[in-house]
Amino acid sequence: MVSEARANMVQMGAKLRQFRLAKRLTLKEVASRVDCSESMLSKVENDRITPSIGLLHGWWQFSERI
């Protein structure tokens, strides 16, 4: 179960990156709109850290507006 959850989180980072690139947005643009640093966003996209619920919520709200 834990490995399945980790696999889903890995896919989430890739999906967030795909979304950002498909919309032709930079890390800086997205980070400023979801209130986090570019570095943190990059780490999430590259699966180096797990995003917080707050970050995911901010990303979701941002994606609904564009």
C-alpha positions as CSV (number, residue, x, y, z in Angstrom):
1,M,0.0,0.0,0.0
2,V,2.8,2.4,0.9
3,S,4.6,1.8,-2.4
4,E,1.4,2.3,-4.4
5,A,0.9,5.6,-2.6
6,R,4.5,6.6,-3.4
7,A,4.0,5.7,-7.0
8,N,0.9,7.9,-7.2
9,M,2.9,10.8,-5.7
10,V,5.6,10.3,-8.3
11,Q,3.0,10.5,-11.0
12,M,1.5,13.6,-9.5
13,G,4.8,15.5,-9.8
14,A,5.1,14.6,-13.4
15,K,1.4,15.5,-14.1
16,L,1.9,18.9,-12.4
17,R,5.0,19.5,-14.6
18,Q,3.1,18.4,-17.8
19,F,0.2,20.8,-16.9
20,R,2.6,23.7,-16.4
21,L,4.5,23.1,-19.6
22,A,1.3,22.5,-21.6
23,K,0.1,26.0,-20.5
24,R,3.6,27.4,-21.3
25,L,4.1,28.7,-17.8
26,T,7.4,29.1,-16.1
27,L,8.2,27.9,-12.6
28,K,8.4,31.5,-11.5
29,E,4.9,32.3,-12.8
30,V,3.3,29.3,-11.1
31,A,5.2,29.7,-7.9
32,S,4.1,33.3,-7.5
33,R,0.5,32.3,-8.1
34,V,0.4,29.4,-5.7
35,D,2.5,31.2,-3.1
36,C,5.6,29.0,-2.9
37,S,9.2,29.2,-4.1
38,E,10.4,28.2,-7.5
39,S,12.8,25.8,-5.8
40,M,10.0,24.1,-3.9
41,L,7.8,23.8,-7.0
42,S,10.8,22.3,-8.9
43,K,11.3,19.7,-6.1
44,V,7.7,18.7,-6.2
45,E,7.7,18.4,-10.0
46,N,10.9,16.3,-9.8
47,D,9.5,14.1,-7.0
48,R,12.2,15.2,-4.5
49,I,9.6,16.3,-2.0
50,T,5.9,15.6,-1.4
51,P,3.7,18.6,-1.8
52,S,1.6,19.8,1.2
53,I,-2.1,19.8,1.0
54,G,-1.9,23.6,1.0
55,L,0.3,23.7,-2.0
56,L,-1.9,21.2,-3.9
57,H,-5.0,23.3,-3.0
58,G,-3.2,26.5,-4.3
59,W,-2.3,24.7,-7.5
60,W,-5.8,23.5,-8.0
61,Q,-7.3,27.0,-7.4
62,F,-4.7,28.4,-9.9
63,S,-5.5,25.8,-12.5
64,E,-9.2,26.5,-12.3
65,R,-8.6,30.2,-13.2
66,I,-6.5,29.6,-16.3
